Amino acid sequence: MVTWRKLLAETEQRLERLGTPHEANWIISEASGAEGPELPLVLEDEVTEGGMARLDRMLSRREAGEPLQYVLGHWGFRELDLMVDDRVLIPRPETETVTGIALDELDRIGGRERETTVIDLGTGSGAIGLSVALERVRTRVFATDSSADALAVARANAAGLGRAASRVTLSEGSWFSPLPESLKGQVDLVISNPPYVALGAALPPEVSDHEPGRALYAGSDGLDDVRTIIECAPEWLNDSGVLVCELSPEQAPAVQAIAEPLFGEVVVAPDLNDLPRALVAREPVRIP
Ligand SMILES: C[S@@+](CC[C@H](N)C(=O)[O-])C[C@H]1O[C@@H](n2cnc3c(N)ncnc32)[C@H](O)[C@@H]1O
């Protein structure tokens, strides 16, 4: 009899060659259908044919270099379990922190006491926009992405969100362009994790060979999209509105310099590793 315990040990050995034996727990959980904490409860169970086939498929893909998250087909982000595949960027822990920073900003400007309007630009899997809708029940969220493929994933994730999804509108197009003109000057929070990698920058093959290029690269200095978003945001924000934009730590001074003439107050907030990670630009300047 083949048990999940035996296959867990074999999977650890196979993944040792990739330097990621710890991923065996994730893969065996997925193949056996046991949720993470339930795994110890099924380890002595006999493996079914279907379970064995699922494990083989996942291990072959992982050994071919596909990221674990795509192989599993879903990944946790804050309170969500998001479907992910190679149409979208894998949601990162840094972005969970940036989302938390944005929610704090929303609370500071009264987001728990009144209805607020939030825009998530480049929503990808929907990670940020859907989290905002779920975690702050008085928000109306407009999320955009230029990739129809990414939006299909965001739609699938919205479908699994329940009631909160009724407060989310997903639109296809470049940055602010698909949004209704009536939102101009009305928005409380613009949040984005745009592409910010410089063209030609070295990335691990697991990223560059599998994640969508349009989710990663943004011109020669990586700032093409950040610049567009910072320059366009003031027109959409209301007077106490805030822009929160994820950045790469070494970009912080340049990003701050772009934002300073356009906002009353600009700070860069750190991530959990204390690296500069989120532009927080408050009170847009009205240029006559
Ligand atoms: C870094 S990914 C972020 C995805 C998701 N928000 C997250 O944090 O996991 C950037 C996203 O921006 C989208 N994107 C790229 N260019 C865009 C544009 N001009 N307008 C709107 N979205 C764009 C990509 O398709 C991708 O989904």
The ligand as an SDF file (V2000), in Angstrom:
LIG
                    3D

 27 29  0  0  0  0  0  0  0  0999 V2000
    2.9060   43.9850  -11.1330 C   0  0  0  0  0  0  0  0  0  0  0  0
    1.3950   43.3650  -11.8270 S   0  0  0  0  0  0  0  0  0  0  0  0
    0.3270   43.5800  -10.4200 C   0  0  0  0  0  0  0  0  0  0  0  0
   -0.8360   42.6590  -10.3740 C   0  0  0  0  0  0  0  0  0  0  0  0
   -1.6370   42.7300   -9.0640 C   0  0  0  0  0  0  0  0  0  0  0  0
   -2.1360   44.0580   -8.8210 N   0  0  0  0  0  0  0  0  0  0  0  0
   -0.7730   42.2990   -7.9120 C   0  0  0  0  0  0  0  0  0  0  0  0
   -0.3400   43.1620   -7.1330 O   0  0  0  0  0  0  0  0  0  0  0  0
   -0.5080   41.0980   -7.7740 O   0  0  0  0  0  0  0  0  0  0  0  0
    0.9750   44.7010  -12.8870 C   0  0  0  0  0  0  0  0  0  0  0  0
   -0.3500   44.5780  -13.6190 C   0  0  0  0  0  0  0  0  0  0  0  0
   -0.4920   45.7450  -14.4340 O   0  0  0  0  0  0  0  0  0  0  0  0
   -1.0650   45.3720  -15.6610 C   0  0  0  0  0  0  0  0  0  0  0  0
   -0.7560   46.4140  -16.6470 N   0  0  0  0  0  0  0  0  0  0  0  0
    0.3760   46.5790  -17.3800 C   0  0  0  0  0  0  0  0  0  0  0  0
    0.2610   47.6630  -18.1610 N   0  0  0  0  0  0  0  0  0  0  0  0
   -0.9600   48.2040  -17.9150 C   0  0  0  0  0  0  0  0  0  0  0  0
   -1.6530   49.3490  -18.4020 C   0  0  0  0  0  0  0  0  0  0  0  0
   -1.1100   50.1540  -19.3090 N   0  0  0  0  0  0  0  0  0  0  0  0
   -2.8780   49.5890  -17.9100 N   0  0  0  0  0  0  0  0  0  0  0  0
   -3.4450   48.7740  -16.9910 C   0  0  0  0  0  0  0  0  0  0  0  0
   -2.8380   47.6900  -16.4810 N   0  0  0  0  0  0  0  0  0  0  0  0
   -1.6120   47.4040  -16.9340 C   0  0  0  0  0  0  0  0  0  0  0  0
   -0.5020   44.0140  -15.9710 C   0  0  0  0  0  0  0  0  0  0  0  0
   -1.3150   43.3110  -16.8810 O   0  0  0  0  0  0  0  0  0  0  0  0
   -0.4540   43.3980  -14.5680 C   0  0  0  0  0  0  0  0  0  0  0  0
   -1.6410   42.6790  -14.3100 O   0  0  0  0  0  0  0  0  0  0  0  0
  1  2  1  0
  2  3  1  0
  2 10  1  0
  3  4  1  0
  4  5  1  0
  5  6  1  0
  5  7  1  0
  7  8  2  0
  7  9  1  0
 10 11  1  0
 11 12  1  0
 11 26  1  0
 12 13  1  0
 13 14  1  0
 13 24  1  0
 14 15  1  0
 14 23  1  0
 15 16  2  0
 16 17  1  0
 17 18  1  0
 17 23  2  0
 18 19  1  0
 18 20  2  0
 20 21  1  0
 21 22  2  0
 22 23  1  0
 24 25  1  0
 24 26  1  0
 26 27  1  0
M  CHG  2   2   1   9  -1
M  END
$$$$
